[in-house]
Amino acid sequence: MKKRSEKEQEAKALNLELARVSTVILSTFQGIKVSEDSQLRRAVEAVGGEYKVVKNTVVERAAAGTPAEQVLKGLEGTNSIAYTAGDPVALAKALTKIAKDVPTFKFRAGVVEGRVLSIAEIEALASLPSHGELMSKIMFLLSAPAQRIASAMAAVTRNVAVTVSEAVKANKFGSDGGSETPAASA
């Protein structure tokens, strides 16, 4: 059993982390197997997040003065939190995938950028494209016109080269590079 001073230290450390993150998702922890818990932790860490099983009193103290305070107040039962300062969509996607694979893992609520989310809103967040997917779509849309311009410019020079080549083949130019004139052939 942890001493009171250890719990206070833990609450202070967690408070600092909760103050710097933009997204916190509260979930149940009861009934999850060790292997499923390990899988969950790896999935959350892979998207740049943290996952912790929390004592209700410690997390309530830790959440004081943070955007997650509303969600982490008056908790009952066995709870866990996942949080990130990065992409909230990536975290929601990782957790939603685990929730589908592990039926005992359930969402309770969440906070994104200070806004409290319901379970349905967390699932809707998970269906959005991630930051990386959005950036790649934007980059494609921005580069597509430039690619078309480059292709059009290349086509002009290619067409000029083909035209000159065909003219040479048709012997329309003399050996001196100029065109033959009727006076030169007579």
N, CA and C of each residue as an Amber inpcrd file, in Angstrom:
protein
   558
   0.8470000  -1.1850000   0.0000000   0.0000000   0.0000000   0.0000000
   0.8850000   1.2390000   0.0000000   0.5510000   2.1690000  -0.8400000
   1.3420000   3.3860000  -0.9510000   1.0800000   4.3070000   0.2240000
   2.1240000   5.0060000   0.5970000   1.9960000   5.9980000   1.6500000
   1.3230000   7.2410000   1.0810000   0.8070000   8.0530000   1.9700000
   0.1270000   9.2810000   1.5690000   1.0550000  10.1950000   0.7500000
   2.3070000  10.3050000   1.1760000   3.2520000  11.1660000   0.4650000
   3.5180000  10.6510000  -0.9500000   3.5550000   9.3290000  -1.1160000
   3.7450000   8.7540000  -2.4480000   2.5420000   9.0570000  -3.3500000
   1.3450000   8.9630000  -2.7770000   0.1320000   9.2720000  -3.5360000
   0.1050000  10.7480000  -3.9340000   0.5540000  11.6170000  -3.0430000
   0.5990000  13.0460000  -3.3540000   1.5960000  13.3250000  -4.4720000
   2.7530000  12.6560000  -4.4230000   3.7520000  12.8100000  -5.4850000
   3.1900000  12.3220000  -6.8300000   2.5200000  11.1900000  -6.7930000
   1.9190000  10.6280000  -7.9950000   0.8670000  11.5880000  -8.5700000
   0.0460000  12.1650000  -7.6900000  -0.9890000  13.1080000  -8.1180000
  -0.3690000  14.3640000  -8.7300000   0.7120000  14.8700000  -8.1430000
   1.3830000  16.0600000  -8.6890000   1.9690000  15.7760000 -10.0680000
   2.6170000  14.6330000 -10.2090000   3.2070000  14.2620000 -11.5040000
   2.1230000  14.1060000 -12.5670000   1.0240000  13.4510000 -12.2110000
  -0.0780000  13.2640000 -13.1480000  -0.7410000  14.5990000 -13.4770000
  -0.8180000  15.4930000 -12.4990000  -1.3880000  16.8220000 -12.7350000
  -0.5880000  17.5720000 -13.7950000   0.7270000  17.4940000 -13.7140000
   1.5790000  18.1570000 -14.7090000   1.3420000  17.5770000 -16.1020000
   1.1930000  16.2580000 -16.1760000   0.9430000  15.6190000 -17.4620000
  -0.4330000  15.9930000 -18.0090000  -1.4600000  15.9820000 -17.1560000
  -2.8160000  16.3100000 -17.6040000  -2.9390000  17.7770000 -18.0090000
  -2.1320000  18.6340000 -17.4210000  -2.1710000  20.0590000 -17.7630000
  -1.5790000  20.3200000 -19.1500000  -0.6760000  19.4660000 -19.6110000
  -0.0140000  19.7020000 -20.8970000  -0.6680000  18.9730000 -22.0770000
  -1.5690000  18.0580000 -21.8190000  -2.1670000  17.2740000 -22.9000000
  -3.4500000  17.9260000 -23.4160000  -3.8010000  17.5880000 -24.6450000
  -5.0080000  18.1410000 -25.2520000  -6.1700000  17.1520000 -25.2270000
  -5.8460000  15.8780000 -25.0440000  -6.8720000  14.8390000 -25.1230000
  -6.7330000  13.8570000 -23.9720000  -7.8630000  13.5850000 -23.2970000
  -7.9110000  12.5770000 -22.2370000  -9.1570000  11.7330000 -22.4950000
  -8.9790000  10.4100000 -22.5170000 -10.1160000   9.5100000 -22.6990000
 -10.1780000   8.5710000 -21.5010000 -11.3160000   8.5970000 -20.8300000
 -11.5670000   7.7700000 -19.6440000 -12.2540000   6.4890000 -20.0840000
 -11.7890000   5.3610000 -19.5330000 -12.3570000   4.0680000 -19.9000000
 -12.3920000   3.1460000 -18.6890000 -13.0870000   2.0310000 -18.8570000
 -13.1240000   1.0110000 -17.8150000 -11.9080000   0.1160000 -17.9640000
 -11.5500000  -0.5260000 -16.9030000 -10.3890000  -1.4050000 -16.9210000
 -10.7450000  -2.8100000 -16.4440000 -11.8440000  -2.9580000 -15.7890000
 -12.2200000  -4.2240000 -15.1670000 -12.4250000  -5.3220000 -16.2010000
 -11.8250000  -6.4830000 -15.9400000 -12.0200000  -7.6450000 -16.7940000
 -11.0720000  -7.7460000 -17.9700000 -10.1080000  -6.8670000 -18.0660000
  -9.1460000  -6.9260000 -19.1720000  -8.0030000  -7.8510000 -18.7710000
  -7.6450000  -8.7440000 -19.6800000  -6.5540000  -9.6760000 -19.4250000
  -5.2160000  -8.9560000 -19.5630000  -4.1780000  -9.5350000 -18.9920000
  -2.8410000  -8.9380000 -19.0350000  -2.3740000  -8.7680000 -20.4770000
  -2.5970000  -9.7740000 -21.3150000  -2.1710000  -9.6840000 -22.7160000
  -2.9100000  -8.5560000 -23.4440000  -4.2010000  -8.3960000 -23.1330000
  -4.9820000  -7.3190000 -23.7440000  -4.5130000  -5.9600000 -23.2490000
  -4.1530000  -5.8860000 -21.9710000  -3.6350000  -4.6490000 -21.4090000
  -2.3120000  -4.2680000 -22.0800000  -1.4520000  -5.2370000 -22.3040000
  -0.1760000  -4.9830000 -22.9790000  -0.4030000  -4.5000000 -24.4050000
  -1.3430000  -5.1340000 -25.0820000  -1.6930000  -4.7340000 -26.4470000
  -2.2250000  -3.2950000 -26.4590000  -3.0510000  -2.9740000 -25.4870000
  -3.6160000  -1.6280000 -25.3580000  -2.5290000  -0.5880000 -25.1300000
  -1.6180000  -0.8790000 -24.2200000  -0.5170000   0.0520000 -23.9310000
   0.3600000   0.2850000 -25.1710000   0.6690000  -0.7800000 -25.8860000
   1.5000000  -0.6480000 -27.1000000   0.7890000   0.1890000 -28.1600000
  -0.5150000  -0.0240000 -28.3200000  -1.2840000   0.7220000 -29.3250000
  -1.3170000   2.2140000 -28.9870000  -1.5040000   2.5340000 -27.7170000
  -1.5510000   3.9360000 -27.2900000  -0.1720000   4.5840000 -27.4260000
   0.8620000   3.8830000 -27.0190000   2.2250000   4.4210000 -27.1400000
   2.6200000   4.6100000 -28.6030000   2.1330000   3.7460000 -29.4820000
   2.4580000   3.8490000 -30.9040000   1.9330000   5.1380000 -31.5300000
   0.8750000   5.6960000 -30.9690000   0.3200000   6.9500000 -31.4980000
   0.7470000   8.1560000 -30.6620000   1.7350000   7.9430000 -29.7840000
   2.2810000   9.0550000 -29.0050000   1.5120000   9.3840000 -27.7350000
   0.7700000   8.4340000 -27.2330000  -0.0240000   8.6620000 -26.0230000
   0.5000000   7.9070000 -24.8170000  -0.1610000   8.1330000 -23.7140000
   0.1270000   7.4370000 -22.4520000  -1.1530000   6.7370000 -22.0080000
  -0.9970000   5.6110000 -21.3400000  -2.1410000   4.8670000 -20.8120000
  -1.8310000   4.4870000 -19.3840000  -2.7750000   4.7610000 -18.4820000
  -2.5640000   4.4420000 -17.0670000  -3.8490000   3.9290000 -16.4390000
  -3.6710000   2.9320000 -15.5960000  -4.7440000   2.5120000 -14.7070000
  -4.5980000   3.4090000 -13.4910000  -5.6970000   4.0190000 -13.0690000
  -5.6150000   5.0560000 -12.0460000  -6.4880000   4.7420000 -10.8370000
  -6.0080000   5.2170000  -9.6910000  -6.8330000   5.1760000  -8.4840000
  -7.7360000   6.4040000  -8.5490000  -8.9940000   6.2090000  -8.2550000
  -9.9770000   7.2810000  -8.4070000  -9.6300000   8.5320000  -7.6050000
  -9.2190000   8.3760000  -6.3630000  -8.9150000   9.5510000  -5.5400000
  -7.6640000  10.2730000  -6.0420000  -6.6710000   9.5120000  -6.4880000
  -5.4320000  10.1110000  -6.9810000  -5.6970000  10.8870000  -8.2680000
  -6.4360000  10.2880000  -9.1930000  -6.6870000  10.9510000 -10.4660000
  -7.6040000  12.1610000 -10.2920000  -8.5130000  12.0910000  -9.3330000
  -9.3790000  13.2430000  -9.0850000  -8.5620000  14.4270000  -8.5760000
  -7.6340000  14.1460000  -7.6660000  -6.7430000  15.2140000  -7.1790000
  -5.8470000  15.7230000  -8.3010000  -5.3530000  14.8110000  -9.0990000
  -4.4490000  15.1800000 -10.1940000  -5.1510000  16.0240000 -11.2580000
  -6.4210000  15.7980000 -11.4760000  -7.1580000  16.5070000 -12.5230000
  -7.5630000  17.9190000 -12.1140000  -7.4510000  18.2460000 -10.8510000
  -7.8630000  19.5750000 -10.3720000  -7.1120000  20.6640000 -11.1340000
  -7.8810000  21.5860000 -11.6960000  -7.2880000  22.7050000 -12.4210000
  -6.8890000  22.4020000 -13.8530000  -7.2390000  21.2250000 -14.3610000
  -6.9200000  20.8590000 -15.7480000  -8.2280000  20.7660000 -16.5460000
  -8.1510000  20.7630000 -17.8650000  -9.3680000  20.6150000 -18.6670000
 -10.1030000  19.2920000 -18.4200000  -9.4070000  18.2820000 -17.9320000
 -10.0200000  16.9690000 -17.7010000 -10.7300000  16.8790000 -16.3580000
 -10.7350000  17.9440000 -15.5860000 -11.2990000  17.9180000 -14.2300000
 -12.7510000  17.4480000 -14.2170000 -13.5720000  17.9280000 -15.1490000
 -14.9890000  17.5490000 -15.1840000 -15.1760000  16.0530000 -15.3700000
 -14.4030000  15.4690000 -16.2450000 -14.5520000  14.0500000 -16.5810000
 -14.0100000  13.1440000 -15.4860000 -12.9670000  13.5970000 -14.7910000
 -12.2960000  12.7420000 -13.8090000 -12.7490000  13.0070000 -12.3720000
 -13.9040000  13.5980000 -12.2100000 -14.4350000  13.9030000 -10.8780000
 -15.4790000  12.8550000 -10.4890000 -15.4150000  12.4090000  -9.2380000
 -16.4090000  11.4830000  -8.7030000 -16.4310000  10.1190000  -9.3660000
 -15.2850000   9.5920000  -9.7020000 -15.2140000   8.2960000 -10.3720000
 -15.5170000   7.1540000  -9.4160000 -16.1070000   6.1030000  -9.9660000
 -16.3680000   4.8810000  -9.2150000 -15.9370000   3.7020000 -10.0630000
 -15.5860000   2.6220000  -9.4160000 -15.1800000   1.4220000 -10.1410000
 -13.7240000   1.4850000 -10.5600000 -13.3360000   0.5660000 -11.4490000
 -11.9670000   0.4850000 -11.9340000 -11.8570000   1.2950000 -13.2200000
 -10.9450000   2.2550000 -13.2340000 -10.8330000   3.1650000 -14.3700000
  -9.4140000   3.2290000 -14.9020000  -9.3360000   3.6270000 -16.1520000
  -8.0440000   3.8870000 -16.7760000  -8.2000000   5.1300000 -17.6420000
  -7.0690000   5.7770000 -17.9010000  -7.0920000   6.9450000 -18.7740000
  -6.0190000   6.7880000 -19.8430000  -6.3320000   7.3070000 -21.0030000
  -5.3680000   7.4110000 -22.0960000  -5.3340000   8.8840000 -22.4530000
  -4.1300000   9.4170000 -22.6650000  -4.0390000  10.8410000 -22.9740000
  -2.8760000  11.1060000 -23.9090000  -2.9810000  12.2370000 -24.6070000
  -1.9370000  12.6290000 -25.5480000  -1.9380000  14.1330000 -25.7470000
  -0.7720000  14.6550000 -26.0540000  -0.6540000  16.0530000 -26.4520000
  -0.6670000  16.1290000 -27.9720000  -0.6540000  14.9790000 -28.6310000
  -0.6020000  14.9070000 -30.0870000  -1.9780000  14.8120000 -30.7130000
  -2.0790000  13.9600000 -31.6980000  -3.2760000  13.8080000 -32.5250000
  -4.3960000  13.0820000 -31.7740000  -5.5090000  13.7800000 -31.4610000
  -6.6050000  13.1140000 -30.7510000  -7.2840000  12.0370000 -31.5830000
  -7.2950000  12.2050000 -32.9040000  -7.9310000  11.2090000 -33.7770000
  -7.1630000   9.8970000 -33.7280000  -5.8450000   9.9750000 -33.7580000
  -5.0230000   8.7580000 -33.7110000  -5.2480000   8.0040000 -32.4090000
  -5.3290000   8.7260000 -31.2950000  -5.5850000   8.0820000 -29.9980000
  -6.9640000   7.4310000 -29.9960000  -7.9810000   8.1600000 -30.4710000
  -9.3360000   7.6090000 -30.5140000  -9.4070000   6.3860000 -31.4150000
  -8.7010000   6.4080000 -32.5400000  -8.6800000   5.2460000 -33.4480000
  -8.0500000   4.0330000 -32.7620000  -6.9230000   4.2490000 -32.0970000
  -6.2310000   3.1450000 -31.4220000  -7.1300000   2.5340000 -30.3440000
  -7.7660000   3.3790000 -29.5520000  -8.6240000   2.8830000 -28.4720000
  -9.8850000   2.2130000 -29.0100000 -10.4520000   2.7420000 -30.0790000
 -11.6570000   2.1580000 -30.6680000 -11.3550000   0.7770000 -31.2390000
 -10.1910000   0.6300000 -31.8520000  -9.7900000  -0.6860000 -32.3770000
  -9.6850000  -1.6990000 -31.2340000  -9.0660000  -1.2820000 -30.1340000
  -8.9550000  -2.1700000 -28.9730000 -10.3410000  -2.4930000 -28.4160000
 -11.2140000  -1.4970000 -28.3470000 -12.5680000  -1.7030000 -27.8120000
 -13.3380000  -2.7310000 -28.6500000 -13.0770000  -2.7580000 -29.9470000
 -13.7330000  -3.7590000 -30.8050000 -13.1780000  -5.1510000 -30.5460000
 -11.8610000  -5.2320000 -30.3100000 -11.2050000  -6.5170000 -30.0720000
 -11.4250000  -7.0380000 -28.6540000 -11.5760000  -6.1250000 -27.6890000
 -11.7030000  -6.4950000 -26.2770000 -13.0380000  -5.9510000 -25.7560000
 -14.0730000  -6.7760000 -25.7120000 -15.4060000  -6.2960000 -25.3430000
 -15.5190000  -5.7390000 -23.9150000 -14.6170000  -6.1220000 -23.0120000
 -14.6990000  -5.6050000 -21.6410000 -14.1340000  -4.1880000 -21.5240000
 -13.4000000  -3.7330000 -22.5400000 -12.8600000  -2.3730000 -22.5520000
 -13.9420000  -1.4360000 -23.0900000 -14.3570000  -0.4910000 -22.2880000
 -15.4290000   0.4200000 -22.6970000 -15.0530000   1.8580000 -22.3710000
 -15.4870000   2.7620000 -23.2310000 -15.2770000   4.1890000 -22.9960000
 -16.2730000   4.7010000 -21.9680000 -15.8560000   5.7130000 -21.2320000
 -16.7750000   6.3860000 -20.3130000 -17.0090000   7.8240000 -20.7500000
 -15.9430000   8.5170000 -21.0950000 -16.0410000   9.9120000 -21.5450000
 -14.6680000  10.3440000 -22.0350000 -14.6120000  11.5540000 -22.5260000
 -13.3370000  12.0840000 -22.9850000 -13.3330000  13.5940000 -22.9890000
 -12.1480000  14.1570000 -23.1390000 -11.9760000  15.6030000 -23.2420000
 -10.9880000  15.8480000 -24.3810000 -11.3900000  16.6840000 -25.3260000
 -10.5010000  17.0790000 -26.4230000 -10.5150000  18.5960000 -26.4970000
  -9.3290000  19.1860000 -26.3360000  -9.1680000  20.6440000 -26.3780000
 -10.1400000  21.3430000 -25.4200000 -10.3260000  20.7590000 -24.2410000
 -11.1780000  21.3620000 -23.2200000 -12.6570000  21.0650000 -23.3630000
 -13.0570000  20.3670000 -24.3990000 -14.4600000  20.0420000 -24.6280000
 -14.7290000  18.6000000 -24.2120000 -15.7490000  18.4140000 -23.3710000
 -16.1140000  17.0750000 -22.9080000 -16.8370000  16.3440000 -24.0380000
 -16.4150000  15.0850000 -24.2730000 -17.0120000  14.2570000 -25.3160000
 -17.7560000  13.0690000 -24.7250000 -18.8500000  12.7170000 -25.3590000
 -19.5930000  11.5150000 -24.9630000 -18.9520000  10.3090000 -25.6400000
 -19.4620000   9.1400000 -25.3220000 -18.9600000   7.9050000 -25.9280000
 -19.1840000   7.9460000 -27.4430000 -20.3540000   8.3950000 -27.8770000
 -20.6540000   8.4670000 -29.3030000 -19.7180000   9.4510000 -30.0120000
 -19.3890000  10.5500000 -29.3630000 -18.4880000  11.5380000 -29.9620000
 -17.0570000  11.0000000 -30.0680000 -16.6500000  10.1850000 -29.1040000
 -15.3160000   9.5680000 -29.1760000 -15.2570000   8.6220000 -30.3680000
 -16.3170000   7.8310000 -30.5580000 -16.3700000   6.9080000 -31.6860000
 -16.4170000   7.6720000 -33.0100000 -17.1230000   8.8060000 -33.0460000
 -17.1640000   9.6370000 -34.2580000 -15.7850000  10.2320000 -34.5370000
 -15.0850000  10.6320000 -33.4860000 -13.7280000  11.1690000 -33.6200000
 -12.8060000  10.1210000 -34.2460000 -12.9930000   8.8780000 -33.8510000
 -12.1590000   7.7850000 -34.3760000 -12.4040000   7.5400000 -35.8600000
 -13.5660000   7.9390000 -36.3710000 -13.8710000   7.7180000 -37.7900000
 -13.3050000   8.8200000 -38.6920000 -12.8150000   9.8960000 -38.1090000
 -12.2200000  10.9720000 -38.8980000 -10.8550000  10.5600000 -39.4320000
 -10.3980000  11.1810000 -40.5280000  -9.0360000  10.8960000 -40.9850000
  -8.0280000  11.4700000 -39.9970000  -6.9130000  10.7910000 -39.8330000
  -5.8870000  11.2480000 -38.8900000  -5.1670000  12.4720000 -39.4420000
  -4.3680000  13.0940000 -38.6040000  -3.5900000  14.2690000 -38.9970000
  -2.7110000  13.9550000 -40.2030000  -2.0550000  12.8200000 -40.1830000
  -1.1840000  12.4100000 -41.2880000  -1.9590000  12.2170000 -42.5860000
  -3.1420000  11.5820000 -42.4900000  -3.9620000  11.3680000 -43.6740000
  -4.4290000  12.7050000 -44.2500000  -4.8500000  13.6150000 -43.3790000
  -5.2810000  14.9360000 -43.8450000  -4.1370000  15.6920000 -44.5150000
  -2.9510000  15.6410000 -43.9110000  -1.7980000  16.3370000 -44.4780000
  -1.4380000  15.7690000 -45.8490000  -1.5030000  14.4550000 -46.0100000
  -1.1640000  13.8700000 -47.3110000  -2.2020000  14.2550000 -48.3630000
  -3.4770000  14.3360000 -47.9800000  -4.5140000  14.7670000 -48.9260000
  -4.3010000  16.2280000 -49.3280000  -3.9790000  17.0700000 -48.3690000
  -3.7280000  18.4850000 -48.6600000  -2.5150000  18.6260000 -49.5750000
  -1.4540000  17.8980000 -49.2710000  -0.2440000  17.9700000 -50.1000000
  -0.5370000  17.5030000 -51.5220000  -1.3590000  16.4710000 -51.6730000
  -1.7280000  16.0120000 -53.0070000  -2.5020000  17.0940000 -53.7430000
  -3.4790000  17.7060000 -53.0450000  -4.2760000  18.7450000 -53.6880000
  -3.4360000  19.9570000 -54.0670000  -2.4480000  20.2800000 -53.2430000
  -1.5870000  21.4140000 -53.5510000  -0.6110000  21.1030000 -54.6800000
  -0.1340000  19.8700000 -54.7380000   0.8690000  19.5260000 -55.7590000
   0.2440000  19.1670000 -57.0970000  -1.0170000  18.8010000 -57.1380000
  -1.6540000  18.3960000 -58.3930000  -1.6120000  19.5040000 -59.4510000
  -1.9720000  20.7540000 -59.1510000  -1.8730000  21.7940000 -60.1830000
  -0.4370000  22.0040000 -60.6630000   0.5170000  21.9610000 -59.7770000
   1.9150000  22.1220000 -60.1700000   2.3450000  20.9860000 -61.0880000
   1.8860000  19.7810000 -60.8160000   2.2150000  18.6470000 -61.6800000
   1.6010000  18.8280000 -63.0600000   0.3890000  19.3560000 -63.1110000
  -0.2680000  19.5850000 -64.4050000   0.4730000  20.6490000 -65.2070000
   0.9110000  21.7200000 -64.5400000   1.6650000  22.7780000 -65.2250000
   2.9740000  22.2130000 -65.7540000   3.6790000  21.4360000 -64.9320000
   4.9460000  20.8410000 -65.3670000   4.7150000  19.9110000 -66.5520000
   3.6410000  19.1380000 -66.5330000   3.3340000  18.2320000 -67.6500000
   3.0290000  19.0240000 -68.9190000   2.2670000  20.1130000 -68.7780000
   1.9260000  20.9380000 -69.9380000   3.1790000  21.5810000 -70.5250000
   4.0700000  22.0780000 -69.6620000   5.3090000  22.6960000 -70.1500000
   6.1960000  21.6580000 -70.8280000   6.2700000  20.4780000 -70.2740000
   7.0650000  19.4130000 -70.8840000   6.4600000  19.0020000 -72.2230000
   5.1260000  19.0240000 -72.3150000   4.4620000  18.6530000 -73.5640000
   4.7950000  19.6420000 -74.6720000   4.8750000  20.9340000 -74.3340000
   5.1980000  21.9460000 -75.3490000   6.5870000  21.6880000 -75.9140000
   7.5790000  21.5220000 -75.0540000   8.9410000  21.2840000 -75.5470000
   9.0390000  19.9560000 -76.2830000   8.3230000  18.9570000 -75.8090000
   8.3180000  17.6570000 -76.4850000   7.6920000  17.8020000 -77.8710000
   6.5920000  18.5520000 -77.9870000   5.9210000  18.7460000 -79.2800000
   6.8180000  19.5130000 -80.2540000   7.5480000  20.5310000 -79.7630000
   8.4730000  21.2750000 -80.6210000   9.5740000  20.3340000 -81.1190000
  10.1060000  19.5320000 -80.2350000  11.1650000  18.5960000 -80.6230000
  10.6610000  17.5930000 -81.6430000   9.4630000  17.0770000 -81.4730000
   8.8820000  16.1210000 -82.4150000   8.6610000  16.7960000 -83.7630000
   8.1570000  18.0230000 -83.7520000   7.9050000  18.7490000 -84.9960000
   9.2020000  18.9830000 -85.7600000  10.2500000  19.4300000 -85.0660000
  11.5490000  19.6540000 -85.7100000  12.0980000  18.3410000 -86.2460000
  11.9790000  17.2820000 -85.4880000  12.4690000  15.9720000 -85.9170000
  11.7430000  15.4990000 -87.1680000  10.4380000  15.6750000 -87.1960000
   9.6570000  15.2700000 -88.3640000  10.0160000  16.1250000 -89.5740000
  10.2810000  17.4140000 -89.3570000  10.6600000  18.2940000 -90.4640000
  12.0020000  17.8710000 -91.0410000  12.9480000  17.4870000 -90.1810000
  14.2540000  17.0260000 -90.6450000  14.0840000  15.7430000 -91.4360000
  13.2340000  14.8450000 -90.9350000  12.9960000  13.5820000 -91.6360000
  12.3620000  13.8220000 -93.0090000  11.5020000  14.8020000 -93.0650000
  10.8330000  15.1040000 -94.3280000  11.7460000  15.9110000 -95.2480000
  12.9540000  16.2080000 -94.7770000  13.9750000  16.9210000 -95.5440000
  13.5180000  18.3190000 -95.9350000  12.8800000  18.9880000 -95.0000000
  12.4220000  20.3370000 -95.2520000  13.5160000  21.3440000 -94.9310000
  14.5570000  20.9500000 -94.2580000  15.6580000  21.8470000 -93.9160000
  16.8830000  21.4070000 -94.6790000  17.6840000  22.3760000 -95.0980000
  18.9190000  22.0730000 -95.8080000  19.9990000  21.6480000 -94.8430000
  21.1520000  21.3450000 -95.3710000  22.2600000  20.8960000 -94.5510000
  22.8530000  22.0190000 -93.7230000  22.6370000  23.2900000 -94.1230000
  23.1860000  24.4020000 -93.3610000  22.2790000  24.8100000 -92.2040000
  21.1820000  24.1270000 -91.9940000  20.2920000  24.4080000 -90.8760000
  19.1660000  25.3270000 -91.2750000  19.2880000  26.0440000 -92.4100000
  18.2050000  26.9200000 -92.8590000  17.3360000  26.1640000 -93.8290000
  16.2370000  26.7550000 -94.2520000  15.3780000  26.0770000 -95.2030000
  15.8890000  26.3290000 -96.6280000  15.6370000  25.3920000 -97.4560000
  16.0510000  25.5500000 -98.8520000  15.1500000  26.5570000 -99.5320000
  15.7310000  27.3610000-100.3430000  14.9300000  28.3180000-101.1080000
  14.9540000  27.9090000-102.5700000  13.9930000  28.3270000-103.3210000
  13.9650000  27.9380000-104.7490000  15.2180000  28.4190000-105.4740000
  15.8080000  29.5710000-105.0710000  16.9920000  30.0950000-105.7480000
  18.2000000  29.2090000-105.4900000  18.2800000  28.6190000-104.2990000
  19.4140000  27.7740000-103.9650000  19.3570000  26.4660000-104.7090000
  18.2210000  25.9530000-105.0610000  18.1260000  24.6840000-105.7600000
  18.2550000  24.8540000-107.2680000  18.1190000  26.0360000-107.8090000
  18.2110000  26.2500000-109.2500000  19.5940000  26.5340000-109.7380000
